[in-house]
Structures are given as C-alpha cells and as structure tokens.
Amino acid sequence: MNSLILRTLAPLITGLMVVFSVFITLRGHNAPGGGFIGGLLAASGVALYALAFGVEPTRRMLRIHPLTLAAFGLILAAASGLASALYGVPYMTGLWFKLGIDLSTVMSFDIGVYLVVVGAFSSILLALEERDDT
C-alpha cells in the first residue's frame, strides 16, 4: 500500500498497539484479558506495519524471527505449568513467589501465550504478505 498517511501513522499506531497489548496481557491474570487477546492486539500492530512498509522492513523492526518468539513463548508457558510439579501440586496450579515483587506462574503462562500468539500470527501474516508481493 502506498499511502503517505498510513506510512506516517503506522509506526505510532503500532507502538501504541504493542504498549496496550502488554497492558492487556499483564492485567489478564487478575481480570478479563490475558496473553491471547494481548498477543492478537500486538500481531495486529505488526500487520498494520507490514501493510504500510512491506515484509522486509517489518522483519527488521521485529529484530527476532517470529517463530523464535513463538518457540520461546511455548517453552515459557510449559515451564510455568511444570513449576507446579516441583511443588507437588497438580499441573498448571497457580503459584506465587515473592522476589522483591510478586511473581506468579499465572503471569508467566500469560506472557508465554502472548509470545506464542504474536510469533505465530506474525509469521503467518508475513508469509502471506510475502507471497502476495511476488
């Protein structure tokens, strides 16, 4: 797409979408929202950026390959569930830890889901956009 308005506003709107997606993700373990919705919002920001600038600039903007993000998120989400096994409670039981701040396996699971969704959807979107360019 060759729109000056879209190219001008896309970086700002993408940034706002990513910041809001992080907010939605971090509040999701206490209220509606969470990793899936936050990840969809961030992936929508990536899609907007890709529409404005194309695939290669979007890949440079991401800095990390989307499937690497998805793999890391999957490992984090699985590790969050396995942490409960170390404490002898059922799989995916929420555990809270005090390390200066309150941390929980629920929050790390949400962050893992967020990364999986952002990585998977961004990878799909970029592949489709790349295929459309040829």
Buried (B, 14 or more C-beta within 10 A) or exposed (E): EEEEEBBEEBBEBBEEBBEBBBEBBBBBBEEEBBBBBBBBBBBBBBBBBBBBBBBEEBBEEBEEBBEEBBBBBBEBBEEBBEBBEEEEEEEBBBBEEEEEEEEBBBBBBBBBBBBBBBBBBBBEBBEEBBEEEE
